[in-house]
Amino acid sequence: MVYPKIYGDVSQTMNVHLIRHLAYFVRMYGPLFGYSCFGFESMNSFIKQMVHGTSHINKQVSFAVSMSKALSGIVKNFQEHVDDVKTKQLFAKLGSKIVQEEKTLPKGCTALGRKVQLKNNHRYYALLAEHMQEQSPKLFWRLSLDGNTYYSKDYQNAKTRSDYIAVYVYGNEEGKGIILSFLEAGELYAIVKEIITVKFSLDVQIKRDIKNEILKDQLDVCFCKHLERIEQYGDIRIIPAVCMKKKCILIDINDQLSFISCPPNTLEHN
């Protein structure tokens, strides 16, 4: 209420105005991540790319979606039935982003993008079991699992640090780690650097400095259940790709302080 008086009406932007209503809606509906619409809003950028002009927008979007689904089959069908080698090579080059070399495994696990032969002098080769080394192992950097795309840290186009941090369940053990790369060796695997975390809690000094009585009453409550502090990094291990369960967000404060956030909202892209 006092914000405009302190900073002036000019600084009272829409975002600042919305902040005034957050507490009201949290009391009504719970944590913000439970009903965030960012996941839906991010689709607007994809839809806008399908529209070229202001007329018949619904037809433009419908046509673009239909073509994107059918184009892969058209290119594959053409490559199978054409005899000319140069024409095949041309279509393979033009359709490389549409028709990718993929290998689909059970549970909706799919390798995306190109694969590179793993050489025996590579730093990951020594991690492989003998039966993996005999499978002509290949590295790749993106993977689709149950509708979610996971990126590895080695993937050059990974734009955010939420792309390559994941929760996985291997055996009866739940862990968190940095996905360094993906591996094809008979099956699909993820090469993961373990992250050891502890539950987030406020520093004792911070608790002493808080004067607000309402906040003080909540200090012993775990109000950031999705937030964990990184205590140390563990070993590099190879796990089946299907063991990955969820993407997380890496929050680097400084060299000595980092967190992982695993919000329950699965609709968020990042």
C-alpha positions as CSV (number, residue, x, y, z in Angstrom):
1,M,0.0,0.0,0.0
2,V,2.9,2.4,0.7
3,Y,4.9,1.5,-2.4
4,P,3.5,4.4,-4.6
5,K,4.1,6.9,-1.7
6,I,7.7,5.8,-1.4
7,Y,8.7,5.2,-5.0
8,G,6.0,7.3,-6.9
9,D,3.1,6.3,-9.2
10,V,5.4,6.0,-12.2
11,S,7.1,2.9,-10.7
12,Q,3.8,1.2,-9.9
13,T,4.1,-1.2,-12.9
14,M,1.7,-4.1,-13.5
15,N,4.2,-6.6,-12.0
16,V,4.5,-4.5,-8.8
17,H,0.7,-4.2,-8.6
18,L,0.3,-8.0,-9.0
19,I,2.6,-8.6,-6.0
20,R,0.1,-6.9,-3.8
21,H,-2.4,-9.7,-4.6
22,L,-0.1,-12.7,-4.1
23,A,-0.7,-13.2,-0.4
24,Y,-4.5,-13.2,-1.0
25,F,-4.3,-15.9,-3.7
26,V,-1.8,-18.0,-1.7
27,R,-4.3,-18.1,1.2
28,M,-7.1,-19.1,-1.1
29,Y,-5.4,-21.7,-3.4
30,G,-2.0,-22.6,-1.8
31,P,1.5,-22.2,-3.2
32,L,1.9,-20.4,-6.5
33,F,3.6,-23.2,-8.3
34,G,0.5,-25.3,-7.8
35,Y,-1.5,-23.3,-10.4
36,S,1.1,-21.4,-12.4
37,C,0.2,-20.8,-16.0
38,F,3.8,-20.2,-17.3
39,G,3.8,-23.7,-18.9
40,F,0.7,-22.7,-21.0
41,E,2.0,-19.2,-21.7
42,S,5.3,-20.5,-23.1
43,M,3.3,-22.3,-25.9
44,N,2.4,-18.8,-27.3
45,S,5.8,-18.5,-28.8
46,F,5.4,-21.7,-30.7
47,I,1.9,-20.7,-31.9
48,K,3.2,-17.3,-33.1
49,Q,5.7,-18.9,-35.3
50,M,2.9,-20.6,-37.2
51,V,1.1,-17.4,-38.0
52,H,2.1,-15.3,-41.0
53,G,-0.5,-12.5,-41.4
54,T,-3.7,-11.5,-39.7
55,S,-6.2,-13.4,-41.9
56,H,-7.5,-17.0,-41.2
57,I,-5.3,-17.4,-38.2
58,N,-7.1,-20.6,-37.1
59,K,-6.5,-22.2,-40.5
60,Q,-2.8,-21.2,-40.5
61,V,-2.2,-22.8,-37.1
62,S,-4.1,-26.0,-38.1
63,F,-2.2,-26.3,-41.3
64,A,1.2,-25.8,-39.6
65,V,0.4,-28.4,-36.9
66,S,-0.8,-30.9,-39.5
67,M,2.3,-30.4,-41.7
68,S,4.7,-30.7,-38.7
69,K,3.1,-34.1,-37.9
70,A,3.0,-35.4,-41.5
71,L,6.3,-34.0,-42.8
72,S,8.4,-36.6,-41.1
73,G,6.5,-39.4,-42.7
74,I,6.6,-37.8,-46.1
75,V,10.3,-37.4,-46.0
76,K,10.9,-41.0,-44.8
77,N,8.5,-42.3,-47.5
78,F,10.3,-40.4,-50.2
79,Q,13.7,-41.6,-49.1
80,E,12.5,-45.3,-49.2
81,H,11.1,-45.1,-52.7
82,V,13.5,-42.9,-54.6
83,D,16.4,-44.6,-56.4
84,D,18.7,-41.7,-57.2
85,V,21.5,-41.6,-54.6
86,K,22.1,-37.8,-54.8
87,T,18.4,-37.1,-54.3
88,K,18.4,-39.3,-51.3
89,Q,21.4,-37.5,-49.9
90,L,19.7,-34.1,-50.5
91,F,16.5,-35.2,-48.7
92,A,18.6,-36.6,-45.9
93,K,20.3,-33.3,-45.5
94,L,17.2,-31.1,-45.8
95,G,15.2,-33.3,-43.5
96,S,17.9,-33.9,-40.9
97,K,16.1,-31.7,-38.3
98,I,12.8,-33.3,-39.1
99,V,13.7,-37.0,-39.4
100,Q,16.3,-37.8,-36.7
101,E,18.1,-41.1,-36.1
102,E,16.1,-42.4,-33.2
103,K,15.9,-45.6,-31.3
104,T,12.7,-46.1,-29.3
105,L,12.9,-48.3,-26.2
106,P,10.2,-49.5,-23.8
107,K,8.6,-46.9,-21.4
108,G,8.7,-44.2,-24.0
109,C,12.4,-43.7,-23.9
110,T,13.9,-42.2,-27.2
111,A,17.3,-41.0,-28.2
112,L,17.2,-37.6,-29.9
113,G,19.7,-36.1,-32.4
114,R,22.9,-37.4,-33.7
115,K,25.1,-40.1,-32.1
116,V,28.9,-40.2,-31.9
117,Q,31.0,-43.3,-31.5
118,L,32.5,-43.4,-28.0
119,K,36.3,-43.9,-28.4
120,N,38.3,-46.0,-25.9
121,N,40.4,-43.0,-24.9
122,H,37.3,-40.9,-24.0
123,R,36.9,-40.0,-20.3
124,Y,33.6,-41.9,-20.1
125,Y,34.8,-45.1,-21.6
126,A,36.5,-46.3,-18.4
127,L,33.2,-46.0,-16.6
128,L,31.6,-48.6,-18.9
129,A,31.1,-52.2,-17.9
130,E,32.6,-54.8,-20.2
131,H,29.3,-55.8,-21.7
132,M,28.6,-52.1,-22.6
133,Q,32.0,-51.8,-24.3
134,E,31.2,-54.7,-26.5
135,Q,28.0,-53.0,-27.7
136,S,29.8,-50.3,-29.8
137,P,28.7,-47.5,-27.4
138,K,27.7,-44.1,-28.8
139,L,27.2,-40.8,-27.1
140,F,24.2,-38.5,-27.6
141,W,23.0,-35.4,-25.8
142,R,19.2,-35.3,-25.8
143,L,16.6,-37.8,-24.7
144,S,12.8,-38.0,-24.7
145,L,11.3,-39.8,-21.8
146,D,7.6,-40.1,-21.2
147,G,6.9,-36.8,-23.1
148,N,9.7,-34.8,-21.4
149,T,12.9,-33.8,-23.1
150,Y,16.1,-34.1,-21.0
151,Y,19.2,-32.3,-22.1
152,S,22.8,-33.1,-21.0
153,K,25.4,-30.6,-19.8
154,D,27.5,-31.5,-22.7
155,Y,24.8,-30.4,-25.1
156,Q,26.0,-27.0,-26.4
157,N,22.5,-25.6,-26.9
158,A,21.3,-26.2,-23.4
159,K,20.1,-22.7,-22.5
160,T,19.2,-23.1,-18.8
161,R,20.5,-25.0,-15.8
162,S,17.1,-26.6,-15.3
163,D,17.7,-28.6,-18.5
164,Y,20.3,-31.0,-17.2
165,I,19.5,-31.5,-13.5
166,A,17.3,-34.5,-12.7
167,V,15.9,-36.7,-10.0
168,Y,16.4,-40.4,-10.6
169,V,15.4,-43.7,-8.9
170,Y,17.9,-46.5,-9.3
171,G,17.0,-49.7,-7.5
172,N,15.5,-48.5,-4.2
173,E,17.7,-45.4,-4.1
174,E,16.5,-41.9,-5.0
175,G,19.2,-39.5,-6.1
176,K,19.8,-36.2,-7.8
177,G,22.5,-35.4,-10.3
178,I,23.9,-33.5,-13.2
179,I,23.2,-35.2,-16.5
180,L,26.6,-35.1,-18.2
181,S,25.7,-37.0,-21.3
182,F,23.6,-39.9,-22.7
183,L,24.9,-43.3,-23.8
184,E,23.6,-45.9,-26.2
185,A,25.1,-49.4,-25.5
186,G,22.4,-51.9,-26.2
187,E,20.1,-49.9,-24.0
188,L,19.9,-46.2,-23.3
189,Y,21.8,-44.8,-20.3
190,A,22.4,-41.5,-18.6
191,I,25.9,-40.5,-17.4
192,V,25.2,-38.6,-14.1
193,K,27.3,-36.8,-11.6
194,E,25.8,-37.3,-8.2
195,I,24.6,-34.4,-6.1
196,I,24.4,-34.8,-2.3
197,T,21.8,-32.4,-0.8
198,V,20.4,-31.5,2.6
199,K,17.0,-30.0,3.4
200,F,16.9,-26.3,3.3
201,S,16.7,-24.4,6.6
202,L,17.3,-20.8,7.5
203,D,20.6,-19.8,9.1
204,V,20.5,-19.2,12.9
205,Q,21.6,-15.6,12.4
206,I,19.0,-14.9,9.8
207,K,16.3,-16.2,12.3
208,R,17.6,-13.8,14.9
209,D,17.4,-10.9,12.5
210,I,13.8,-11.5,11.6
211,K,11.5,-9.1,13.5
212,N,8.1,-9.9,12.0
213,E,6.1,-11.9,14.5
214,I,4.1,-13.7,11.8
215,L,7.3,-14.9,10.1
216,K,8.8,-16.0,13.4
217,D,5.9,-18.3,14.0
218,Q,6.7,-20.1,10.8
219,L,10.4,-20.4,11.2
220,D,10.3,-24.0,12.4
221,V,7.9,-25.0,9.6
222,C,9.5,-26.4,6.5
223,F,8.0,-23.9,4.1
224,C,10.4,-24.6,1.2
225,K,10.0,-28.4,0.9
226,H,11.0,-28.3,-2.7
227,L,14.3,-26.5,-1.9
228,E,17.5,-28.4,-1.0
229,R,21.0,-27.1,-0.4
230,I,23.9,-28.8,-2.2
231,E,26.4,-30.2,0.3
232,Q,28.8,-31.8,-2.1
233,Y,29.2,-33.5,-5.5
234,G,29.6,-37.2,-5.6
235,D,30.9,-39.8,-8.1
236,I,30.0,-40.1,-11.8
237,R,27.7,-43.1,-12.4
238,I,25.9,-44.7,-15.3
239,I,22.2,-45.4,-14.8
240,P,19.4,-46.6,-17.2
241,A,17.8,-43.6,-18.8
242,V,14.3,-44.8,-17.8
243,C,15.3,-44.3,-14.1
244,M,15.0,-40.5,-14.5
245,K,11.9,-39.2,-13.0
246,K,11.9,-35.4,-13.0
247,K,13.8,-32.3,-14.0
248,C,15.1,-29.9,-11.3
249,I,16.5,-26.4,-11.2
250,L,20.0,-25.5,-10.2
251,I,20.4,-22.3,-8.2
252,D,23.9,-21.0,-7.8
253,I,24.3,-18.3,-5.2
254,N,28.1,-18.2,-5.1
255,D,31.0,-20.7,-5.2
256,Q,30.1,-21.9,-1.6
257,L,26.3,-21.9,-1.8
258,S,24.1,-23.6,-4.3
259,F,20.6,-25.1,-4.2
260,I,18.4,-27.5,-6.1
261,S,14.7,-26.7,-6.5
262,C,12.3,-29.6,-7.3
263,P,8.8,-27.9,-7.4
264,P,5.9,-30.3,-7.8
265,N,4.4,-28.4,-10.7
266,T,5.2,-30.7,-13.7
267,L,3.6,-28.3,-16.2
268,E,6.5,-25.9,-16.1
269,H,8.9,-26.1,-19.1
270,N,11.7,-24.8,-16.8
